[in-house]
Amino acid sequence: MTNEQLAAIRARCEAATPGPWNAQLRKTDWMVMHKSNAFLLPGRICLVDDNVPRSELDAYFIAHARTDVLILLEELAKAHARIASLERFLSRLKA
């Protein structure tokens, strides 16, 4: 994965409305919604319709993606920094 691809993922994630998000069953449809102080924000409700999988696990995955992706990007950045540090160390040992 290139730095440009990672930057694009981060930009999309950071452009999305920050969490917390949640998933709830409403009658027969799962809804993925943004929550702020336990109140639904108008205009921030996204009904999971027939074009999107309707299972509970899918809804929770969608609801947590905004937060989870940022956590994974941070861990990946730490891993890249650690690898670069180790490569510099190995390069010095070889010299």
N, CA, C and O atoms as a CHARMM CRD file, in Angstrom:
* protein
*
  380
    1    1 MET  N      0.85300  -1.17400   0.00000 PROA 1      0.00000
    2    1 MET  CA     0.00000   0.00000   0.00000 PROA 1      0.00000
    3    1 MET  C      0.89800   1.23700   0.00000 PROA 1      0.00000
    4    1 MET  O      1.86000   1.32000   0.76400 PROA 1      0.00000
    5    2 THR  N      0.57500   2.17700  -0.85400 PROA 2      0.00000
    6    2 THR  CA     1.41500   3.37200  -0.96800 PROA 2      0.00000
    7    2 THR  C      1.02900   4.41100   0.07600 PROA 2      0.00000
    8    2 THR  O     -0.04900   4.35300   0.66800 PROA 2      0.00000
    9    3 ASN  N      1.93100   5.35900   0.28800 PROA 3      0.00000
   10    3 ASN  CA     1.63100   6.46300   1.20000 PROA 3      0.00000
   11    3 ASN  C      0.43300   7.26700   0.70100 PROA 3      0.00000
   12    3 ASN  O     -0.36000   7.76400   1.50000 PROA 3      0.00000
   13    4 GLU  N      0.30400   7.39300  -0.61000 PROA 4      0.00000
   14    4 GLU  CA    -0.83000   8.12500  -1.18800 PROA 4      0.00000
   15    4 GLU  C     -2.15100   7.41800  -0.88400 PROA 4      0.00000
   16    4 GLU  O     -3.14800   8.06800  -0.57000 PROA 4      0.00000
   17    5 GLN  N     -2.15700   6.08500  -0.97900 PROA 5      0.00000
   18    5 GLN  CA    -3.36900   5.32900  -0.66500 PROA 5      0.00000
   19    5 GLN  C     -3.72900   5.46800   0.80900 PROA 5      0.00000
   20    5 GLN  O     -4.89500   5.65400   1.15800 PROA 5      0.00000
   21    6 LEU  N     -2.71700   5.37700   1.67200 PROA 6      0.00000
   22    6 LEU  CA    -2.97400   5.54300   3.10100 PROA 6      0.00000
   23    6 LEU  C     -3.48200   6.94900   3.40500 PROA 6      0.00000
   24    6 LEU  O     -4.38600   7.11900   4.22300 PROA 6      0.00000
   25    7 ALA  N     -2.91000   7.94900   2.75700 PROA 7      0.00000
   26    7 ALA  CA    -3.35800   9.33400   2.96900 PROA 7      0.00000
   27    7 ALA  C     -4.80300   9.50700   2.49900 PROA 7      0.00000
   28    7 ALA  O     -5.58100  10.21600   3.13800 PROA 7      0.00000
   29    8 ALA  N     -5.16300   8.86800   1.39200 PROA 8      0.00000
   30    8 ALA  CA    -6.53700   8.96700   0.89300 PROA 8      0.00000
   31    8 ALA  C     -7.52200   8.30300   1.85500 PROA 8      0.00000
   32    8 ALA  O     -8.61000   8.82900   2.09200 PROA 8      0.00000
   33    9 ILE  N     -7.14400   7.15700   2.40500 PROA 9      0.00000
   34    9 ILE  CA    -7.99900   6.48100   3.39000 PROA 9      0.00000
   35    9 ILE  C     -8.17300   7.36500   4.61400 PROA 9      0.00000
   36    9 ILE  O     -9.29000   7.54600   5.10000 PROA 9      0.00000
   37   10 ARG  N     -7.07500   7.91600   5.11000 PROA 10     0.00000
   38   10 ARG  CA    -7.13700   8.78800   6.29000 PROA 10     0.00000
   39   10 ARG  C     -8.00900  10.01100   6.00500 PROA 10     0.00000
   40   10 ARG  O     -8.81300  10.40300   6.85100 PROA 10     0.00000
   41   11 ALA  N     -7.86400  10.61600   4.83200 PROA 11     0.00000
   42   11 ALA  CA    -8.64900  11.80600   4.48300 PROA 11     0.00000
   43   11 ALA  C    -10.14200  11.48100   4.44600 PROA 11     0.00000
   44   11 ALA  O    -10.95800  12.25100   4.95400 PROA 11     0.00000
   45   12 ARG  N    -10.49900  10.35200   3.85200 PROA 12     0.00000
   46   12 ARG  CA   -11.91600   9.96400   3.82000 PROA 12     0.00000
   47   12 ARG  C    -12.44600   9.72300   5.22300 PROA 12     0.00000
   48   12 ARG  O    -13.56400  10.11900   5.55300 PROA 12     0.00000
   49   13 CYS  N    -11.64400   9.07700   6.03500 PROA 13     0.00000
   50   13 CYS  CA   -12.06500   8.76600   7.39800 PROA 13     0.00000
   51   13 CYS  C    -12.23200  10.03100   8.22300 PROA 13     0.00000
   52   13 CYS  O    -13.22400  10.18800   8.93600 PROA 13     0.00000
   53   14 GLU  N    -11.26900  10.92700   8.12700 PROA 14     0.00000
   54   14 GLU  CA   -11.32500  12.16100   8.91000 PROA 14     0.00000
   55   14 GLU  C    -12.40700  13.10700   8.39900 PROA 14     0.00000
   56   14 GLU  O    -12.88500  13.95100   9.15700 PROA 14     0.00000
   57   15 ALA  N    -12.80200  12.98600   7.13600 PROA 15     0.00000
   58   15 ALA  CA   -13.86300  13.83700   6.58100 PROA 15     0.00000
   59   15 ALA  C    -15.24500  13.37400   7.04100 PROA 15     0.00000
   60   15 ALA  O    -16.19500  14.15700   7.03700 PROA 15     0.00000
   61   16 ALA  N    -15.35800  12.10600   7.43800 PROA 16     0.00000
   62   16 ALA  CA   -16.63900  11.59000   7.91900 PROA 16     0.00000
   63   16 ALA  C    -16.95100  12.19200   9.29100 PROA 16     0.00000
   64   16 ALA  O    -16.05100  12.61900  10.01400 PROA 16     0.00000
   65   17 THR  N    -18.21200  12.21600   9.62700 PROA 17     0.00000
   66   17 THR  CA   -18.62700  12.73000  10.92800 PROA 17     0.00000
   67   17 THR  C    -18.00000  11.88500  12.03000 PROA 17     0.00000
   68   17 THR  O    -18.13000  10.66100  12.01500 PROA 17     0.00000
   69   18 PRO  N    -17.31800  12.52000  12.99100 PROA 18     0.00000
   70   18 PRO  CA   -16.70400  11.76300  14.08900 PROA 18     0.00000
   71   18 PRO  C    -17.75700  10.99500  14.88700 PROA 18     0.00000
   72   18 PRO  O    -18.93400  11.35300  14.89000 PROA 18     0.00000
   73   19 GLY  N    -17.32100   9.95000  15.55500 PROA 19     0.00000
   74   19 GLY  CA   -18.21600   9.14100  16.36800 PROA 19     0.00000
   75   19 GLY  C    -18.56500   9.80900  17.67600 PROA 19     0.00000
   76   19 GLY  O    -18.17700  10.95600  17.90000 PROA 19     0.00000
   77   20 PRO  N    -19.26800   9.14400  18.52600 PROA 20     0.00000
   78   20 PRO  CA   -19.58100   7.72300  18.37700 PROA 20     0.00000
   79   20 PRO  C    -20.76600   7.49200  17.44900 PROA 20     0.00000
   80   20 PRO  O    -21.69900   8.29200  17.38400 PROA 20     0.00000
   81   21 TRP  N    -20.69900   6.38100  16.74100 PROA 21     0.00000
   82   21 TRP  CA   -21.80100   5.92000  15.90900 PROA 21     0.00000
   83   21 TRP  C    -22.37200   4.67300  16.57600 PROA 21     0.00000
   84   21 TRP  O    -21.71900   4.05500  17.41700 PROA 21     0.00000
   85   22 ASN  N    -23.57300   4.31600  16.20000 PROA 22     0.00000
   86   22 ASN  CA   -24.19800   3.14400  16.78600 PROA 22     0.00000
   87   22 ASN  C    -25.10900   2.49900  15.75200 PROA 22     0.00000
   88   22 ASN  O    -25.45800   3.11800  14.74700 PROA 22     0.00000
   89   23 ALA  N    -25.48400   1.27500  16.00000 PROA 23     0.00000
   90   23 ALA  CA   -26.42800   0.55400  15.15100 PROA 23     0.00000
   91   23 ALA  C    -27.58300   0.08900  16.02400 PROA 23     0.00000
   92   23 ALA  O    -27.38000  -0.41100  17.13000 PROA 23     0.00000
   93   24 GLN  N    -28.80300   0.26200  15.51200 PROA 24     0.00000
   94   24 GLN  CA   -29.98800  -0.16200  16.25200 PROA 24     0.00000
   95   24 GLN  C    -30.99800  -0.77500  15.30400 PROA 24     0.00000
   96   24 GLN  O    -31.10200  -0.38200  14.14200 PROA 24     0.00000
   97   25 LEU  N    -31.73800  -1.74000  15.81300 PROA 25     0.00000
   98   25 LEU  CA   -32.81900  -2.34500  15.04800 PROA 25     0.00000
   99   25 LEU  C    -34.06000  -1.47900  15.20700 PROA 25     0.00000
  100   25 LEU  O    -34.50700  -1.21700  16.32300 PROA 25     0.00000
  101   26 ARG  N    -34.61300  -1.03700  14.08200 PROA 26     0.00000
  102   26 ARG  CA   -35.85800  -0.26100  14.07000 PROA 26     0.00000
  103   26 ARG  C    -36.87500  -1.04700  13.26200 PROA 26     0.00000
  104   26 ARG  O    -36.77200  -1.12800  12.03800 PROA 26     0.00000
  105   27 LYS  N    -37.84700  -1.62000  13.93300 PROA 27     0.00000
  106   27 LYS  CA   -38.84100  -2.50400  13.30800 PROA 27     0.00000
  107   27 LYS  C    -38.10500  -3.64300  12.62100 PROA 27     0.00000
  108   27 LYS  O    -37.63300  -4.55300  13.30300 PROA 27     0.00000
  109   28 THR  N    -37.98900  -3.62800  11.30300 PROA 28     0.00000
  110   28 THR  CA   -37.31800  -4.72700  10.60300 PROA 28     0.00000
  111   28 THR  C    -36.02600  -4.28000   9.94500 PROA 28     0.00000
  112   28 THR  O    -35.36300  -5.09300   9.30000 PROA 28     0.00000
  113   29 ASP  N    -35.64400  -3.02200  10.08300 PROA 29     0.00000
  114   29 ASP  CA   -34.44500  -2.50100   9.44300 PROA 29     0.00000
  115   29 ASP  C    -33.39800  -2.12100  10.47500 PROA 29     0.00000
  116   29 ASP  O    -33.71600  -1.60400  11.54700 PROA 29     0.00000
  117   30 TRP  N    -32.14500  -2.38600  10.13300 PROA 30     0.00000
  118   30 TRP  CA   -31.05300  -1.91100  10.96700 PROA 30     0.00000
  119   30 TRP  C    -30.71300  -0.50100  10.54400 PROA 30     0.00000
  120   30 TRP  O    -30.64900  -0.20300   9.35200 PROA 30     0.00000
  121   31 MET  N    -30.49300   0.36800  11.51500 PROA 31     0.00000
  122   31 MET  CA   -30.11600   1.74100  11.23100 PROA 31     0.00000
  123   31 MET  C    -28.72600   1.98600  11.79800 PROA 31     0.00000
  124   31 MET  O    -28.41500   1.55500  12.90800 PROA 31     0.00000
  125   32 VAL  N    -27.89700   2.67300  11.03500 PROA 32     0.00000
  126   32 VAL  CA   -26.59200   3.10200  11.50000 PROA 32     0.00000
  127   32 VAL  C    -26.72000   4.59900  11.71900 PROA 32     0.00000
  128   32 VAL  O    -27.07300   5.33500  10.79700 PROA 32     0.00000
  129   33 MET  N    -26.43800   5.05200  12.92200 PROA 33     0.00000
  130   33 MET  CA   -26.67800   6.45900  13.23000 PROA 33     0.00000
  131   33 MET  C    -25.54700   7.04900  14.04600 PROA 33     0.00000
  132   33 MET  O    -24.80300   6.34000  14.72400 PROA 33     0.00000
  133   34 HSD  N    -25.43700   8.35000  13.96400 PROA 34     0.00000
  134   34 HSD  CA   -24.48400   9.09500  14.76300 PROA 34     0.00000
  135   34 HSD  C    -25.17000   9.47100  16.06600 PROA 34     0.00000
  136   34 HSD  O    -26.33900   9.85900  16.07200 PROA 34     0.00000
  137   35 LYS  N    -24.44900   9.35700  17.15600 PROA 35     0.00000
  138   35 LYS  CA   -25.01800   9.72600  18.45500 PROA 35     0.00000
  139   35 LYS  C    -24.14700  10.79800  19.09200 PROA 35     0.00000
  140   35 LYS  O    -22.92000  10.75800  18.99900 PROA 35     0.00000
  141   36 SER  N    -24.78500  11.73300  19.72500 PROA 36     0.00000
  142   36 SER  CA   -24.07100  12.75600  20.47000 PROA 36     0.00000
  143   36 SER  C    -24.84500  12.98800  21.75400 PROA 36     0.00000
  144   36 SER  O    -25.98300  13.45800  21.73500 PROA 36     0.00000
  145   37 ASN  N    -24.21600  12.65200  22.86400 PROA 37     0.00000
  146   37 ASN  CA   -24.88300  12.77300  24.16400 PROA 37     0.00000
  147   37 ASN  C    -26.22800  12.05200  24.17600 PROA 37     0.00000
  148   37 ASN  O    -27.20100  12.53100  24.75900 PROA 37     0.00000
  149   38 ALA  N    -26.26100  10.90000  23.52700 PROA 38     0.00000
  150   38 ALA  CA   -27.43300  10.01400  23.48600 PROA 38     0.00000
  151   38 ALA  C    -28.58600  10.57900  22.66200 PROA 38     0.00000
  152   38 ALA  O    -29.66700   9.99000  22.66900 PROA 38     0.00000
  153   39 PHE  N    -28.40600  11.68700  21.95600 PROA 39     0.00000
  154   39 PHE  CA   -29.45900  12.22600  21.09800 PROA 39     0.00000
  155   39 PHE  C    -29.08100  12.01600  19.64700 PROA 39     0.00000
  156   39 PHE  O    -27.92000  12.17300  19.27100 PROA 39     0.00000
  157   40 LEU  N    -30.06400  11.66100  18.83100 PROA 40     0.00000
  158   40 LEU  CA   -29.81000  11.51100  17.40400 PROA 40     0.00000
  159   40 LEU  C    -29.67400  12.89200  16.78300 PROA 40     0.00000
  160   40 LEU  O    -30.46100  13.79100  17.07900 PROA 40     0.00000
  161   41 LEU  N    -28.69700  13.05900  15.94000 PROA 41     0.00000
  162   41 LEU  CA   -28.53300  14.32900  15.24900 PROA 41     0.00000
  163   41 LEU  C    -29.34100  14.31700  13.96200 PROA 41     0.00000
  164   41 LEU  O    -29.16300  13.41400  13.14400 PROA 41     0.00000
  165   42 PRO  N    -30.21800  15.28400  13.75600 PROA 42     0.00000
  166   42 PRO  CA   -31.00500  15.32000  12.51600 PROA 42     0.00000
  167   42 PRO  C    -30.08700  15.35900  11.30300 PROA 42     0.00000
  168   42 PRO  O    -29.05900  16.03600  11.30800 PROA 42     0.00000
  169   43 GLY  N    -30.46800  14.63300  10.27900 PROA 43     0.00000
  170   43 GLY  CA   -29.69300  14.62400   9.05000 PROA 43     0.00000
  171   43 GLY  C    -28.49300  13.70100   9.07900 PROA 43     0.00000
  172   43 GLY  O    -27.76700  13.60700   8.09000 PROA 43     0.00000
  173   44 ARG  N    -28.26800  13.02200  10.18500 PROA 44     0.00000
  174   44 ARG  CA   -27.11000  12.14000  10.29600 PROA 44     0.00000
  175   44 ARG  C    -27.53600  10.68400  10.42600 PROA 44     0.00000
  176   44 ARG  O    -26.73700   9.84600  10.84500 PROA 44     0.00000
  177   45 ILE  N    -28.76800  10.37200  10.07700 PROA 45     0.00000
  178   45 ILE  CA   -29.24700   8.99800  10.17800 PROA 45     0.00000
  179   45 ILE  C    -29.18900   8.36200   8.79900 PROA 45     0.00000
  180   45 ILE  O    -29.67300   8.93800   7.82400 PROA 45     0.00000
  181   46 CYS  N    -28.61400   7.20600   8.71700 PROA 46     0.00000
  182   46 CYS  CA   -28.47400   6.49900   7.44800 PROA 46     0.00000
  183   46 CYS  C    -29.17400   5.15400   7.56900 PROA 46     0.00000
  184   46 CYS  O    -28.67700   4.25700   8.25000 PROA 46     0.00000
  185   47 LEU  N    -30.30600   5.00700   6.92500 PROA 47     0.00000
  186   47 LEU  CA   -31.03900   3.75100   6.97000 PROA 47     0.00000
  187   47 LEU  C    -30.32000   2.72400   6.11800 PROA 47     0.00000
  188   47 LEU  O    -29.96400   2.98500   4.96900 PROA 47     0.00000
  189   48 VAL  N    -30.11400   1.56700   6.69100 PROA 48     0.00000
  190   48 VAL  CA   -29.52800   0.46700   5.93700 PROA 48     0.00000
  191   48 VAL  C    -30.66400  -0.16200   5.14100 PROA 48     0.00000
  192   48 VAL  O    -31.50500  -0.86400   5.70400 PROA 48     0.00000
  193   49 ASP  N    -30.69200   0.08800   3.82900 PROA 49     0.00000
  194   49 ASP  CA   -31.84000  -0.33600   3.01800 PROA 49     0.00000
  195   49 ASP  C    -31.55400  -1.63100   2.27600 PROA 49     0.00000
  196   49 ASP  O    -30.59700  -2.33600   2.59500 PROA 49     0.00000
  197   50 ASP  N    -32.37800  -1.94200   1.29000 PROA 50     0.00000
  198   50 ASP  CA   -32.25900  -3.20700   0.56800 PROA 50     0.00000
  199   50 ASP  C    -30.96500  -3.32800  -0.22100 PROA 50     0.00000
  200   50 ASP  O    -30.59100  -4.43700  -0.60300 PROA 50     0.00000
  201   51 ASN  N    -30.27300  -2.22900  -0.47600 PROA 51     0.00000
  202   51 ASN  CA   -29.02400  -2.28500  -1.22500 PROA 51     0.00000
  203   51 ASN  C    -27.82100  -2.60600  -0.33200 PROA 51     0.00000
  204   51 ASN  O    -26.71100  -2.79800  -0.82900 PROA 51     0.00000
  205   52 VAL  N    -28.03900  -2.66200   0.96200 PROA 52     0.00000
  206   52 VAL  CA   -26.96200  -2.89300   1.91500 PROA 52     0.00000
  207   52 VAL  C    -27.34500  -4.08500   2.78600 PROA 52     0.00000
  208   52 VAL  O    -28.51400  -4.22200   3.14700 PROA 52     0.00000
  209   53 PRO  N    -26.38900  -4.95500   3.13500 PROA 53     0.00000
  210   53 PRO  CA   -26.71300  -6.08900   4.02100 PROA 53     0.00000
  211   53 PRO  C    -27.40900  -5.61900   5.29000 PROA 53     0.00000
  212   53 PRO  O    -27.06100  -4.57700   5.84600 PROA 53     0.00000
  213   54 ARG  N    -28.38700  -6.38300   5.74200 PROA 54     0.00000
  214   54 ARG  CA   -29.23100  -5.93300   6.83600 PROA 54     0.00000
  215   54 ARG  C    -28.96000  -6.66100   8.15000 PROA 54     0.00000
  216   54 ARG  O    -29.72800  -6.49100   9.09700 PROA 54     0.00000
  217   55 SER  N    -27.92900  -7.44300   8.24400 PROA 55     0.00000
  218   55 SER  CA   -27.71100  -8.19200   9.47700 PROA 55     0.00000
  219   55 SER  C    -27.17900  -7.28700  10.57600 PROA 55     0.00000
  220   55 SER  O    -26.60200  -6.23300  10.30900 PROA 55     0.00000
  221   56 GLU  N    -27.37700  -7.70100  11.78300 PROA 56     0.00000
  222   56 GLU  CA   -26.90800  -6.95100  12.94800 PROA 56     0.00000
  223   56 GLU  C    -25.39400  -6.77000  12.91600 PROA 56     0.00000
  224   56 GLU  O    -24.89300  -5.68100  13.19700 PROA 56     0.00000
  225   57 LEU  N    -24.66800  -7.82100  12.57800 PROA 57     0.00000
  226   57 LEU  CA   -23.20800  -7.73400  12.56800 PROA 57     0.00000
  227   57 LEU  C    -22.71800  -6.76500  11.49800 PROA 57     0.00000
  228   57 LEU  O    -21.74400  -6.04600  11.72400 PROA 57     0.00000
  229   58 ASP  N    -23.37100  -6.73100  10.33900 PROA 58     0.00000
  230   58 ASP  CA   -23.00200  -5.77000   9.29700 PROA 58     0.00000
  231   58 ASP  C    -23.23600  -4.34500   9.77800 PROA 58     0.00000
  232   58 ASP  O    -22.40500  -3.46500   9.55400 PROA 58     0.00000
  233   59 ALA  N    -24.35400  -4.12100  10.43000 PROA 59     0.00000
  234   59 ALA  CA   -24.68100  -2.77500  10.92600 PROA 59     0.00000
  235   59 ALA  C    -23.64600  -2.31400  11.95000 PROA 59     0.00000
  236   59 ALA  O    -23.20100  -1.16700  11.90000 PROA 59     0.00000
  237   60 TYR  N    -23.26100  -3.18300  12.87000 PROA 60     0.00000
  238   60 TYR  CA   -22.25800  -2.80300  13.86400 PROA 60     0.00000
  239   60 TYR  C    -20.89200  -2.56300  13.22100 PROA 60     0.00000
  240   60 TYR  O    -20.15000  -1.67400  13.64100 PROA 60     0.00000
  241   61 PHE  N    -20.56300  -3.35900  12.20000 PROA 61     0.00000
  242   61 PHE  CA   -19.30600  -3.13700  11.48600 PROA 61     0.00000
  243   61 PHE  C    -19.30300  -1.74800  10.85500 PROA 61     0.00000
  244   61 PHE  O    -18.32600  -1.01100  10.98700 PROA 61     0.00000
  245   62 ILE  N    -20.37800  -1.38600  10.17600 PROA 62     0.00000
  246   62 ILE  CA   -20.47800  -0.07600   9.53500 PROA 62     0.00000
  247   62 ILE  C    -20.40300   1.02900  10.58800 PROA 62     0.00000
  248   62 ILE  O    -19.71200   2.02900  10.39600 PROA 62     0.00000
  249   63 ALA  N    -21.10900   0.84700  11.69000 PROA 63     0.00000
  250   63 ALA  CA   -21.14400   1.86900  12.73400 PROA 63     0.00000
  251   63 ALA  C    -19.77200   2.11900  13.34400 PROA 63     0.00000
  252   63 ALA  O    -19.45800   3.25200  13.71100 PROA 63     0.00000
  253   64 HSD  N    -18.95200   1.08300  13.45800 PROA 64     0.00000
  254   64 HSD  CA   -17.65100   1.22600  14.10900 PROA 64     0.00000
  255   64 HSD  C    -16.50600   1.49200  13.14100 PROA 64     0.00000
  256   64 HSD  O    -15.38300   1.75000  13.57400 PROA 64     0.00000
  257   65 ALA  N    -16.77000   1.43300  11.84500 PROA 65     0.00000
  258   65 ALA  CA   -15.69900   1.59000  10.85600 PROA 65     0.00000
  259   65 ALA  C    -14.98700   2.92900  10.99100 PROA 65     0.00000
  260   65 ALA  O    -13.76100   2.97300  10.88300 PROA 65     0.00000
  261   66 ARG  N    -15.70400   4.01500  11.22200 PROA 66     0.00000
  262   66 ARG  CA   -15.09700   5.36400  11.30500 PROA 66     0.00000
  263   66 ARG  C    -14.01500   5.39600  12.36900 PROA 66     0.00000
  264   66 ARG  O    -12.93700   5.94500  12.14100 PROA 66     0.00000
  265   67 THR  N    -14.28300   4.82500  13.50600 PROA 67     0.00000
  266   67 THR  CA   -13.32600   4.80600  14.60700 PROA 67     0.00000
  267   67 THR  C    -12.25100   3.74600  14.40200 PROA 67     0.00000
  268   67 THR  O    -11.06700   4.01300  14.60800 PROA 67     0.00000
  269   68 ASP  N    -12.65600   2.55500  14.00100 PROA 68     0.00000
  270   68 ASP  CA   -11.71900   1.44900  13.85200 PROA 68     0.00000
  271   68 ASP  C    -10.66100   1.72300  12.78900 PROA 68     0.00000
  272   68 ASP  O     -9.49300   1.38500  12.98000 PROA 68     0.00000
  273   69 VAL  N    -11.05500   2.33000  11.67600 PROA 69     0.00000
  274   69 VAL  CA   -10.08900   2.59700  10.60200 PROA 69     0.00000
  275   69 VAL  C     -9.00600   3.55500  11.08600 PROA 69     0.00000
  276   69 VAL  O     -7.83100   3.35600  10.78100 PROA 69     0.00000
  277   70 LEU  N     -9.38200   4.59100  11.83600 PROA 70     0.00000
  278   70 LEU  CA    -8.37300   5.52600  12.35000 PROA 70     0.00000
  279   70 LEU  C     -7.41000   4.83400  13.31500 PROA 70     0.00000
  280   70 LEU  O     -6.20900   5.10300  13.29100 PROA 70     0.00000
  281   71 ILE  N     -7.92200   3.95700  14.14900 PROA 71     0.00000
  282   71 ILE  CA    -7.06200   3.21500  15.07500 PROA 71     0.00000
  283   71 ILE  C     -6.08000   2.35200  14.28300 PROA 71     0.00000
  284   71 ILE  O     -4.89000   2.31400  14.59700 PROA 71     0.00000
  285   72 LEU  N     -6.57600   1.66400  13.26100 PROA 72     0.00000
  286   72 LEU  CA    -5.70100   0.82400  12.44100 PROA 72     0.00000
  287   72 LEU  C     -4.66200   1.64900  11.69500 PROA 72     0.00000
  288   72 LEU  O     -3.51100   1.22900  11.57500 PROA 72     0.00000
  289   73 LEU  N     -5.05100   2.81500  11.19200 PROA 73     0.00000
  290   73 LEU  CA    -4.08800   3.68200  10.50600 PROA 73     0.00000
  291   73 LEU  C     -2.98800   4.13900  11.45600 PROA 73     0.00000
  292   73 LEU  O     -1.82300   4.19700  11.06500 PROA 73     0.00000
  293   74 GLU  N     -3.33900   4.46400  12.69500 PROA 74     0.00000
  294   74 GLU  CA    -2.33300   4.87000  13.68500 PROA 74     0.00000
  295   74 GLU  C     -1.37900   3.72000  13.98700 PROA 74     0.00000
  296   74 GLU  O     -0.16800   3.92500  14.06900 PROA 74     0.00000
  297   75 GLU  N     -1.91000   2.52400  14.15000 PROA 75     0.00000
  298   75 GLU  CA    -1.06000   1.36500  14.41200 PROA 75     0.00000
  299   75 GLU  C     -0.14800   1.07300  13.22100 PROA 75     0.00000
  300   75 GLU  O      1.01100   0.70300  13.40100 PROA 75     0.00000
  301   76 LEU  N     -0.66800   1.23800  12.01100 PROA 76     0.00000
  302   76 LEU  CA     0.14200   1.02500  10.81200 PROA 76     0.00000
  303   76 LEU  C      1.25800   2.06600  10.73500 PROA 76     0.00000
  304   76 LEU  O      2.38700   1.73500  10.37300 PROA 76     0.00000
  305   77 ALA  N      0.95600   3.30700  11.06700 PROA 77     0.00000
  306   77 ALA  CA     1.98600   4.35300  11.05700 PROA 77     0.00000
  307   77 ALA  C      3.08300   4.03400  12.07200 PROA 77     0.00000
  308   77 ALA  O      4.26400   4.23200  11.78600 PROA 77     0.00000
  309   78 LYS  N      2.70800   3.54400  13.25100 PROA 78     0.00000
  310   78 LYS  CA     3.70200   3.15300  14.26000 PROA 78     0.00000
  311   78 LYS  C      4.56600   1.99900  13.74500 PROA 78     0.00000
  312   78 LYS  O      5.78300   1.99400  13.92900 PROA 78     0.00000
  313   79 ALA  N      3.92400   1.02800  13.10200 PROA 79     0.00000
  314   79 ALA  CA     4.66900  -0.11600  12.57200 PROA 79     0.00000
  315   79 ALA  C      5.64200   0.32800  11.48400 PROA 79     0.00000
  316   79 ALA  O      6.78100  -0.13600  11.44700 PROA 79     0.00000
  317   80 HSD  N      5.20600   1.22000  10.60400 PROA 80     0.00000
  318   80 HSD  CA     6.08800   1.73400   9.55500 PROA 80     0.00000
  319   80 HSD  C      7.27900   2.47700  10.15700 PROA 80     0.00000
  320   80 HSD  O      8.41000   2.32300   9.69600 PROA 80     0.00000
  321   81 ALA  N      7.02400   3.27700  11.17800 PROA 81     0.00000
  322   81 ALA  CA     8.10500   4.01200  11.83300 PROA 81     0.00000
  323   81 ALA  C      9.08700   3.04100  12.49200 PROA 81     0.00000
  324   81 ALA  O     10.30000   3.24100  12.43000 PROA 81     0.00000
  325   82 ARG  N      8.56500   2.00300  13.11300 PROA 82     0.00000
  326   82 ARG  CA     9.42000   1.00700  13.76700 PROA 82     0.00000
  327   82 ARG  C     10.26400   0.25800  12.72900 PROA 82     0.00000
  328   82 ARG  O     11.45300   0.02300  12.94600 PROA 82     0.00000
  329   83 ILE  N      9.65400  -0.11000  11.61700 PROA 83     0.00000
  330   83 ILE  CA    10.38700  -0.80200  10.55100 PROA 83     0.00000
  331   83 ILE  C     11.49200   0.09400  10.01200 PROA 83     0.00000
  332   83 ILE  O     12.61600  -0.36600   9.81400 PROA 83     0.00000
  333   84 ALA  N     11.19400   1.35400   9.77300 PROA 84     0.00000
  334   84 ALA  CA    12.21100   2.29000   9.26200 PROA 84     0.00000
  335   84 ALA  C     13.35900   2.42400  10.25500 PROA 84     0.00000
  336   84 ALA  O     14.52400   2.47300   9.86000 PROA 84     0.00000
  337   85 SER  N     13.03000   2.48400  11.54300 PROA 85     0.00000
  338   85 SER  CA    14.05300   2.58400  12.58100 PROA 85     0.00000
  339   85 SER  C     14.94300   1.33700  12.58300 PROA 85     0.00000
  340   85 SER  O     16.16600   1.44300  12.67500 PROA 85     0.00000
  341   86 LEU  N     14.33200   0.17000  12.48300 PROA 86     0.00000
  342   86 LEU  CA    15.10000  -1.07800  12.46000 PROA 86     0.00000
  343   86 LEU  C     15.94700  -1.19500  11.20400 PROA 86     0.00000
  344   86 LEU  O     17.06400  -1.71000  11.25300 PROA 86     0.00000
  345   87 GLU  N     15.42200  -0.71900  10.07300 PROA 87     0.00000
  346   87 GLU  CA    16.20200  -0.75000   8.83100 PROA 87     0.00000
  347   87 GLU  C     17.42900   0.15700   8.94600 PROA 87     0.00000
  348   87 GLU  O     18.50800  -0.19500   8.47100 PROA 87     0.00000
  349   88 ARG  N     17.26600   1.32300   9.57600 PROA 88     0.00000
  350   88 ARG  CA    18.41600   2.21300   9.78200 PROA 88     0.00000
  351   88 ARG  C     19.44100   1.55900  10.70600 PROA 88     0.00000
  352   88 ARG  O     20.64600   1.66000  10.47700 PROA 88     0.00000
  353   89 PHE  N     18.96200   0.89900  11.73500 PROA 89     0.00000
  354   89 PHE  CA    19.83800   0.20800  12.67500 PROA 89     0.00000
  355   89 PHE  C     20.61400  -0.90100  11.96400 PROA 89     0.00000
  356   89 PHE  O     21.82600  -1.02300  12.13600 PROA 89     0.00000
  357   90 LEU  N     19.92100  -1.69700  11.17500 PROA 90     0.00000
  358   90 LEU  CA    20.58400  -2.78400  10.43800 PROA 90     0.00000
  359   90 LEU  C     21.58900  -2.23200   9.43300 PROA 90     0.00000
  360   90 LEU  O     22.65800  -2.80900   9.23100 PROA 90     0.00000
  361   91 SER  N     21.24700  -1.13500   8.82000 PROA 91     0.00000
  362   91 SER  CA    22.16200  -0.50500   7.86600 PROA 91     0.00000
  363   91 SER  C     23.45300  -0.06500   8.56300 PROA 91     0.00000
  364   91 SER  O     24.54200  -0.21400   8.00900 PROA 91     0.00000
  365   92 ARG  N     23.32900   0.47600   9.77700 PROA 92     0.00000
  366   92 ARG  CA    24.51300   0.89000  10.53700 PROA 92     0.00000
  367   92 ARG  C     25.34400  -0.32300  10.95900 PROA 92     0.00000
  368   92 ARG  O     26.57300  -0.25800  10.97700 PROA 92     0.00000
  369   93 LEU  N     24.67700  -1.42400  11.29700 PROA 93     0.00000
  370   93 LEU  CA    25.40600  -2.64000  11.68200 PROA 93     0.00000
  371   93 LEU  C     26.20700  -3.20700  10.51900 PROA 93     0.00000
  372   93 LEU  O     27.31600  -3.70900  10.70200 PROA 93     0.00000
  373   94 LYS  N     25.63400  -3.12100   9.32100 PROA 94     0.00000
  374   94 LYS  CA    26.30300  -3.64500   8.13700 PROA 94     0.00000
  375   94 LYS  C     27.49700  -2.78300   7.74400 PROA 94     0.00000
  376   94 LYS  O     28.44700  -3.26700   7.12800 PROA 94     0.00000
  377   95 ALA  N     27.44200  -1.51500   8.10000 PROA 95     0.00000
  378   95 ALA  CA    28.51900  -0.58800   7.69100 PROA 95     0.00000
  379   95 ALA  C     29.77000  -0.72000   8.52600 PROA 95     0.00000
  380   95 ALA  O     30.74600  -0.00800   8.29400 PROA 95     0.00000
